[in-house]
């Protein structure tokens, strides 16, 4: 039973680490590389940045119940990231998208191996947070019994 509690704490840490890396990555691109974020990038940041605080507090308090909320928010963030990635990579979506603001959402500041873009990196972080949160949520009854 103690292993379950330890694994939940480890998963909280993994989710928090993913959010920290995503936050500092986005700050690196905007503040050091001087890449101006588009509107969809801002929406992804609005969802990602609070995870660093929320999950950090959850780690300190050993609060596994936060996983319900992080699961929902990370799913929303993953949806936005997926849409943004499709706008960048699928011509059907890029041809039928509305104007995104001063910086076009179709722009690709980075394109590593032909498929890794900034929205792809955000999507990866959201998926990691979602999977960790889902596993924590499914184990929450077992941990509550401890």
C-alpha positions as CSV (number, residue, x, y, z in Angstrom):
1,X,0.0,0.0,0.0
2,X,2.9,2.4,0.7
3,X,4.1,1.8,-2.8
4,X,0.9,3.2,-4.2
5,X,1.2,6.3,-2.1
6,X,4.9,6.7,-3.3
7,X,3.9,6.2,-6.9
8,X,1.2,8.9,-6.7
9,X,3.8,11.3,-5.2
10,X,6.2,10.4,-8.0
11,X,3.5,11.0,-10.7
12,X,2.7,14.3,-9.1
13,X,6.3,15.2,-9.4
14,X,6.5,14.1,-13.1
15,X,3.5,16.2,-13.9
16,X,4.9,19.2,-12.1
17,X,8.3,18.7,-13.9
18,X,6.6,18.6,-17.3
19,X,4.8,21.9,-16.5
20,X,8.1,23.5,-15.3
21,X,9.9,22.4,-18.4
22,X,7.1,23.6,-20.6
23,X,6.9,27.0,-18.9
24,X,10.6,27.6,-19.1
25,X,10.7,26.4,-22.7
26,X,8.0,28.9,-23.7
27,X,9.8,31.6,-21.8
28,X,13.0,30.7,-23.6
29,X,11.4,30.9,-27.0
30,X,9.7,34.3,-26.3
31,X,12.3,36.0,-24.1
32,X,15.6,34.7,-25.3
33,X,14.9,33.7,-28.9
34,X,12.5,36.6,-29.3
35,X,9.7,34.5,-30.9
36,X,6.5,36.4,-30.5
37,X,3.7,34.0,-29.4
38,X,0.5,33.9,-31.4
39,X,-3.0,33.9,-29.9
40,X,-3.2,30.1,-29.6
41,X,0.2,30.0,-28.0
42,X,-1.1,32.4,-25.4
43,X,-4.1,30.2,-24.6
44,X,-1.8,27.3,-24.1
45,X,0.4,29.3,-21.8
46,X,-2.7,30.5,-19.8
47,X,-3.4,26.8,-19.1
48,X,0.1,25.6,-18.6
49,X,1.6,28.2,-16.3
50,X,-0.8,27.7,-13.3
51,X,0.2,24.0,-13.3
52,X,3.6,24.9,-12.0
53,X,2.0,26.4,-8.9
54,X,-0.9,24.1,-8.5
55,X,1.1,20.9,-8.9
56,X,4.0,22.3,-6.8
57,X,1.5,23.0,-3.9
58,X,0.0,19.5,-4.4
59,X,3.4,17.9,-4.1
60,X,4.1,19.8,-0.8
61,X,0.7,19.0,0.6
62,X,0.7,15.5,-0.8
63,X,-2.7,16.3,-2.3
64,X,-3.6,13.8,-4.9
65,X,-7.2,15.1,-5.3
66,X,-5.9,17.9,-7.5
67,X,-5.5,15.4,-10.2
68,X,-9.2,15.7,-11.1
69,X,-8.7,19.4,-12.0
70,X,-5.3,19.0,-13.7
71,X,-6.8,16.1,-15.8
72,X,-9.6,18.4,-17.1
73,X,-7.4,21.4,-17.7
74,X,-4.7,19.4,-19.4
75,X,-7.3,17.8,-21.7
76,X,-8.4,21.3,-22.7
77,X,-4.8,22.4,-23.2
78,X,-4.2,19.3,-25.3
79,X,-7.2,20.1,-27.5
80,X,-5.9,23.6,-28.1
81,X,-2.4,22.3,-28.9
82,X,-3.8,19.7,-31.2
83,X,-5.8,22.3,-33.1
84,X,-2.8,24.6,-33.3
85,X,-0.6,21.8,-34.5
86,X,-3.2,20.8,-37.2
87,X,-3.3,24.4,-38.4
88,X,0.5,24.3,-38.8
89,X,0.8,20.9,-40.5
90,X,-2.5,20.1,-42.3
91,X,-3.3,22.3,-45.3
92,X,-7.1,21.8,-44.9
93,X,-7.0,23.4,-41.5
94,X,-4.6,26.2,-42.4
95,X,-6.6,27.1,-45.5
96,X,-9.9,27.3,-43.5
97,X,-8.7,29.0,-40.3
98,X,-9.6,32.5,-39.2
99,X,-7.1,35.2,-38.7
100,X,-5.2,34.6,-35.5
101,X,-3.9,38.0,-34.7
102,X,-0.7,39.9,-35.3
103,X,1.4,36.7,-35.4
104,X,-0.1,34.0,-37.6
105,X,-0.9,30.7,-35.9
106,X,0.4,28.9,-39.0
107,X,3.9,30.2,-38.4
108,X,6.5,27.6,-37.4
109,X,9.4,29.2,-35.5
110,X,10.9,25.7,-35.1
111,X,10.4,22.5,-37.1
112,X,12.7,19.8,-35.9
113,X,12.7,16.5,-37.9
114,X,9.8,18.0,-39.9
115,X,7.2,17.5,-37.2
116,X,8.3,19.0,-33.8
117,X,7.0,22.5,-33.5
118,X,6.2,24.6,-30.4
119,X,2.5,23.4,-30.3
120,X,3.8,19.8,-30.5
121,X,6.0,20.4,-27.5
122,X,3.1,21.9,-25.6
123,X,0.9,19.0,-26.6
124,X,3.5,16.6,-25.3
125,X,3.6,18.3,-21.9
126,X,-0.2,18.4,-21.7
127,X,-0.4,14.7,-22.5
128,X,2.2,13.9,-19.9
129,X,0.2,15.9,-17.3
130,X,-3.0,14.3,-18.4
131,X,-1.7,10.7,-18.2
132,X,-0.1,11.3,-14.8
133,X,-3.3,12.9,-13.5
134,X,-5.5,10.1,-14.9
135,X,-3.3,7.5,-13.2
136,X,-3.4,9.4,-9.9
137,X,-7.2,9.8,-10.2
138,X,-7.7,6.1,-10.8
139,X,-5.5,5.3,-7.8
140,X,-7.1,7.9,-5.5
141,X,-9.5,5.5,-3.7
142,X,-6.6,3.2,-2.9
143,X,-4.5,6.1,-1.6
144,X,-7.4,7.5,0.4
145,X,-7.7,4.1,2.2
146,X,-4.1,4.5,3.4
